[in-house]
Amino acid sequence: MNKKAKQIISLMAVFGCVAIASTSCGKKDPNSPGVEFMPDMYRSPSLETNMAYVTIENGKQTGDTLQANRLPVNGTIPRGFMPYPYANDTSGYANAGRYLRRPVDIIRNAENLAEGEELYGKFCTHCHGTNGEADGLVAAKLSGAPPSYKGPVVMALPEGKMFHSIYYGKGIMGAHSSQVSKAEIWKIILHIQKLQYPNGVEVAAAPVADSAATGAAKVPANK
């Protein structure tokens, strides 16, 4: 072993002893997590899913783009995922009311009604109230209270427009598509319809020509 290598090893040993002494001796804070050595080796940065990050220096990008998660190929649809075909605009809202109906597998039974009531309690009661009278605790603090489910406007609202409003949000109500699934939205609507029509309600079927394209029911929605 040459002289230079011995000097390097000696220096490493000295620094190692100093580091050990500095972390092991003296009075310690019992709540201290200790000293971290090279934290970048095991503590990864916090990145948002599907976001791209770049480093900009002097107005120019330096290095490669860092992608937090690989994005799906354009035009592809994940297996088991059914895209929502109506855009978040006036035309999409109108078409949802015209063609969208509750899927035939979301039947109005005790189980789905119970789940719809539970979801309603988690996501809707605070504004719309327990009975849909727009008397929730949050509604009183809003600039404009939501309409009552039992008022003429909402009573005449097609269930497709109800779905569209919950999915994308409407007015001061935010979108709920990131919090509840499409099936759960339909179950919430089941509960809303139960509040509106305690004795049951007949919902017209979607036109057959549009049912295949939208996944809408071809039979009365409460069957």
Secondary structure in CASP SS format (residue, H / E / C, confidence):
PFRMAT SS
TARGET T0000
AUTHOR 0000-0000-0000
METHOD secondary structure of the structure
MODEL  1
M C 1.00
N C 1.00
K H 1.00
K H 1.00
A H 1.00
K H 1.00
Q H 1.00
I H 1.00
I H 1.00
S H 1.00
L H 1.00
M H 1.00
A H 1.00
V H 1.00
F H 1.00
G H 1.00
C H 1.00
V H 1.00
A H 1.00
I H 1.00
A H 1.00
S H 1.00
T H 1.00
S H 1.00
C C 1.00
G C 1.00
K C 1.00
K C 1.00
D C 1.00
P C 1.00
N C 1.00
S C 1.00
P C 1.00
G C 1.00
V C 1.00
E C 1.00
F C 1.00
M C 1.00
P H 1.00
D H 1.00
M H 1.00
Y C 1.00
R C 1.00
S C 1.00
P C 1.00
S C 1.00
L C 1.00
E C 1.00
T C 1.00
N C 1.00
M C 1.00
A E 1.00
Y E 1.00
V E 1.00
T E 1.00
I E 1.00
E E 1.00
N C 1.00
G C 1.00
K E 1.00
Q E 1.00
T E 1.00
G E 1.00
D E 1.00
T E 1.00
L E 1.00
Q E 1.00
A C 1.00
N C 1.00
R C 1.00
L C 1.00
P C 1.00
V C 1.00
N C 1.00
G C 1.00
T C 1.00
I C 1.00
P C 1.00
R C 1.00
G C 1.00
F C 1.00
M C 1.00
P C 1.00
Y C 1.00
P C 1.00
Y C 1.00
A C 1.00
N C 1.00
D C 1.00
T H 1.00
S H 1.00
G H 1.00
Y H 1.00
A H 1.00
N H 1.00
A H 1.00
G H 1.00
R H 1.00
Y H 1.00
L C 1.00
R C 1.00
R C 1.00
P C 1.00
V C 1.00
D C 1.00
I C 1.00
I C 1.00
R C 1.00
N C 1.00
A H 1.00
E H 1.00
N H 1.00
L H 1.00
A H 1.00
E H 1.00
G H 1.00
E H 1.00
E H 1.00
L H 1.00
Y H 1.00
G H 1.00
K H 1.00
F H 1.00
C C 1.00
T H 1.00
H H 1.00
C H 1.00
H H 1.00
G C 1.00
T C 1.00
N C 1.00
G C 1.00
E C 1.00
A C 1.00
D C 1.00
G C 1.00
L C 1.00
V C 1.00
A H 1.00
A H 1.00
K H 1.00
L C 1.00
S C 1.00
G C 1.00
A C 1.00
P C 1.00
P C 1.00
S C 1.00
Y C 1.00
K C 1.00
G C 1.00
P H 1.00
V H 1.00
V H 1.00
M H 1.00
A C 1.00
L C 1.00
P C 1.00
E H 1.00
G H 1.00
K H 1.00
M H 1.00
F H 1.00
H H 1.00
S H 1.00
I H 1.00
Y H 1.00
Y H 1.00
G C 1.00
K E 1.00
G C 1.00
I C 1.00
M E 1.00
G C 1.00
A C 1.00
H C 1.00
S C 1.00
S C 1.00
Q C 1.00
V C 1.00
S C 1.00
K H 1.00
A H 1.00
E H 1.00
I H 1.00
W H 1.00
K H 1.00
I H 1.00
I H 1.00
L H 1.00
H H 1.00
I H 1.00
Q H 1.00
K H 1.00
L H 1.00
Q H 1.00
Y C 1.00
P C 1.00
N C 1.00
G C 1.00
V C 1.00
E C 1.00
V C 1.00
A C 1.00
A C 1.00
A C 1.00
P C 1.00
V H 1.00
A H 1.00
D H 1.00
S H 1.00
A H 1.00
A H 1.00
T H 1.00
G C 1.00
A C 1.00
A C 1.00
K C 1.00
V C 1.00
P C 1.00
A C 1.00
N C 1.00
K C 1.00
END
